[in-house]
């Protein structure tokens, strides 16, 4: 087994999660871009449109949304269609962070590397929101 590559980031919401990467090249709005019941990305996001985020680690440049976006992320959790962790290049909207706290979804942001272009779709990731780390690859 190989040692996973560790990328440092800013931890925002504690917790640990593992899953395959779902890499969006566009900013994501949980208010309108995602169907909460299915977890399918329905918005105009060419890199991930039609894909489901449930069970994945969402890697994305940043969030777009409103003060109510937390409800949509939390409802995804209620329906079991939520991403297991969020990796944002830019500091995400406070409402997204609020929803992640309520749902227990680890969040890291501002990674030391260009994760949107470095990480491949489906690549195994482990996120530690307390330590602020992203492990890329399998142990």
C-alpha beads as a LAMMPS data file, in Angstrom:
LAMMPS data file: protein, C-alpha beads

139 atoms
138 bonds

1 atom types
1 bond types

-500.0 500.0 xlo xhi
-500.0 500.0 ylo yhi
-500.0 500.0 zlo zhi

Masses

1 110.0

Atoms # bond

1 1 1 0.000 0.000 0.000
2 1 1 1.172 3.528 -0.710
3 1 1 1.086 6.454 1.655
4 1 1 -1.655 8.971 0.844
5 1 1 -0.627 12.486 -0.149
6 1 1 -1.533 15.006 2.558
7 1 1 -2.733 18.489 1.623
8 1 1 -3.049 21.092 4.364
9 1 1 -6.151 23.280 4.516
10 1 1 -8.073 25.470 6.919
11 1 1 -10.431 23.389 9.040
12 1 1 -13.880 24.950 9.430
13 1 1 -16.178 22.163 10.627
14 1 1 -14.715 19.305 12.641
15 1 1 -15.133 15.646 11.967
16 1 1 -13.654 13.036 9.688
17 1 1 -15.029 11.499 6.515
18 1 1 -13.904 9.365 3.598
19 1 1 -15.300 9.044 0.127
20 1 1 -14.669 9.385 -3.575
21 1 1 -14.026 12.875 -4.912
22 1 1 -16.728 14.714 -6.834
23 1 1 -14.870 17.628 -8.420
24 1 1 -16.913 20.642 -9.524
25 1 1 -15.015 23.221 -11.533
26 1 1 -17.732 25.831 -10.984
27 1 1 -18.994 27.419 -7.742
28 1 1 -21.902 25.451 -6.266
29 1 1 -25.140 26.748 -4.791
30 1 1 -26.966 24.309 -2.568
31 1 1 -29.983 26.559 -3.106
32 1 1 -30.988 25.636 -6.645
33 1 1 -28.078 23.608 -8.032
34 1 1 -28.878 20.428 -6.070
35 1 1 -32.048 18.347 -5.802
36 1 1 -32.233 17.655 -2.067
37 1 1 -34.213 14.419 -2.355
38 1 1 -31.875 12.717 -4.822
39 1 1 -28.628 14.646 -4.317
40 1 1 -28.438 15.100 -8.089
41 1 1 -26.767 18.238 -9.373
42 1 1 -29.423 19.879 -11.535
43 1 1 -27.981 23.385 -11.939
44 1 1 -25.954 24.684 -14.863
45 1 1 -22.650 23.191 -13.701
46 1 1 -21.198 21.440 -16.767
47 1 1 -18.448 19.604 -14.878
48 1 1 -20.888 17.757 -12.571
49 1 1 -24.419 18.181 -13.964
50 1 1 -26.455 15.000 -13.567
51 1 1 -24.072 13.520 -10.990
52 1 1 -25.141 12.667 -7.445
53 1 1 -23.195 14.007 -4.492
54 1 1 -24.442 11.564 -1.859
55 1 1 -21.524 9.756 -0.231
56 1 1 -18.933 11.837 -2.091
57 1 1 -16.420 14.423 -0.940
58 1 1 -17.405 17.553 -2.839
59 1 1 -14.361 19.472 -4.099
60 1 1 -15.342 22.893 -5.444
61 1 1 -13.967 26.404 -5.962
62 1 1 -16.509 28.057 -3.663
63 1 1 -20.145 28.442 -2.872
64 1 1 -22.882 30.709 -4.111
65 1 1 -26.070 31.027 -2.226
66 1 1 -28.233 32.834 0.186
67 1 1 -28.849 32.951 3.900
68 1 1 -31.223 29.993 3.513
69 1 1 -28.761 27.627 1.822
70 1 1 -28.099 25.854 5.130
71 1 1 -31.600 24.360 4.978
72 1 1 -30.905 22.680 1.661
73 1 1 -27.633 21.104 2.808
74 1 1 -29.250 19.987 6.056
75 1 1 -32.253 18.540 4.170
76 1 1 -29.834 16.561 2.011
77 1 1 -28.527 15.094 5.262
78 1 1 -32.080 14.247 6.352
79 1 1 -32.674 12.483 3.007
80 1 1 -29.276 10.753 3.037
81 1 1 -28.197 12.453 -0.192
82 1 1 -25.518 14.745 1.299
83 1 1 -21.812 14.901 0.537
84 1 1 -19.774 13.306 3.338
85 1 1 -17.342 16.261 3.371
86 1 1 -16.750 19.589 1.639
87 1 1 -13.435 20.886 0.317
88 1 1 -13.746 24.487 -0.863
89 1 1 -10.939 26.500 -2.428
90 1 1 -12.427 29.755 -1.107
91 1 1 -14.084 30.340 2.227
92 1 1 -17.649 29.032 1.745
93 1 1 -20.779 31.049 2.385
94 1 1 -21.548 31.166 6.153
95 1 1 -24.917 29.548 5.503
96 1 1 -23.199 26.481 3.983
97 1 1 -20.967 26.240 7.052
98 1 1 -24.043 26.467 9.297
99 1 1 -25.743 23.619 7.408
100 1 1 -22.577 21.514 7.595
101 1 1 -22.350 22.049 11.367
102 1 1 -25.968 20.969 11.800
103 1 1 -25.458 17.887 9.598
104 1 1 -22.032 16.952 10.992
105 1 1 -20.336 17.315 7.613
106 1 1 -16.602 18.138 7.875
107 1 1 -15.519 21.226 5.936
108 1 1 -12.065 22.443 4.980
109 1 1 -11.151 25.391 2.781
110 1 1 -8.234 27.408 1.442
111 1 1 -6.048 24.360 0.734
112 1 1 -2.324 24.767 0.137
113 1 1 -2.689 23.241 -3.333
114 1 1 -4.974 23.652 -6.356
115 1 1 -7.322 20.803 -5.405
116 1 1 -9.839 21.458 -8.184
117 1 1 -7.164 20.679 -10.795
118 1 1 -5.033 18.271 -8.746
119 1 1 -7.702 15.832 -7.534
120 1 1 -9.406 13.513 -10.027
121 1 1 -13.083 12.577 -9.952
122 1 1 -13.547 9.361 -8.021
123 1 1 -10.147 9.567 -6.325
124 1 1 -10.368 8.359 -2.712
125 1 1 -10.167 11.191 -0.178
126 1 1 -10.122 11.413 3.600
127 1 1 -10.970 14.782 5.149
128 1 1 -10.221 15.802 8.720
129 1 1 -12.002 19.043 9.545
130 1 1 -10.306 19.433 12.921
131 1 1 -6.744 18.897 11.715
132 1 1 -7.407 20.721 8.433
133 1 1 -6.061 17.931 6.256
134 1 1 -7.005 16.196 3.033
135 1 1 -5.507 12.752 2.409
136 1 1 -5.483 11.903 -1.296
137 1 1 -5.263 8.221 -2.227
138 1 1 -5.549 4.989 -0.284
139 1 1 -3.478 3.815 2.637

Bonds

1 1 1 2
2 1 2 3
3 1 3 4
4 1 4 5
5 1 5 6
6 1 6 7
7 1 7 8
8 1 8 9
9 1 9 10
10 1 10 11
11 1 11 12
12 1 12 13
13 1 13 14
14 1 14 15
15 1 15 16
16 1 16 17
17 1 17 18
18 1 18 19
19 1 19 20
20 1 20 21
21 1 21 22
22 1 22 23
23 1 23 24
24 1 24 25
25 1 25 26
26 1 26 27
27 1 27 28
28 1 28 29
29 1 29 30
30 1 30 31
31 1 31 32
32 1 32 33
33 1 33 34
34 1 34 35
35 1 35 36
36 1 36 37
37 1 37 38
38 1 38 39
39 1 39 40
40 1 40 41
41 1 41 42
42 1 42 43
43 1 43 44
44 1 44 45
45 1 45 46
46 1 46 47
47 1 47 48
48 1 48 49
49 1 49 50
50 1 50 51
51 1 51 52
52 1 52 53
53 1 53 54
54 1 54 55
55 1 55 56
56 1 56 57
57 1 57 58
58 1 58 59
59 1 59 60
60 1 60 61
61 1 61 62
62 1 62 63
63 1 63 64
64 1 64 65
65 1 65 66
66 1 66 67
67 1 67 68
68 1 68 69
69 1 69 70
70 1 70 71
71 1 71 72
72 1 72 73
73 1 73 74
74 1 74 75
75 1 75 76
76 1 76 77
77 1 77 78
78 1 78 79
79 1 79 80
80 1 80 81
81 1 81 82
82 1 82 83
83 1 83 84
84 1 84 85
85 1 85 86
86 1 86 87
87 1 87 88
88 1 88 89
89 1 89 90
90 1 90 91
91 1 91 92
92 1 92 93
93 1 93 94
94 1 94 95
95 1 95 96
96 1 96 97
97 1 97 98
98 1 98 99
99 1 99 100
100 1 100 101
101 1 101 102
102 1 102 103
103 1 103 104
104 1 104 105
105 1 105 106
106 1 106 107
107 1 107 108
108 1 108 109
109 1 109 110
110 1 110 111
111 1 111 112
112 1 112 113
113 1 113 114
114 1 114 115
115 1 115 116
116 1 116 117
117 1 117 118
118 1 118 119
119 1 119 120
120 1 120 121
121 1 121 122
122 1 122 123
123 1 123 124
124 1 124 125
125 1 125 126
126 1 126 127
127 1 127 128
128 1 128 129
129 1 129 130
130 1 130 131
131 1 131 132
132 1 132 133
133 1 133 134
134 1 134 135
135 1 135 136
136 1 136 137
137 1 137 138
138 1 138 139
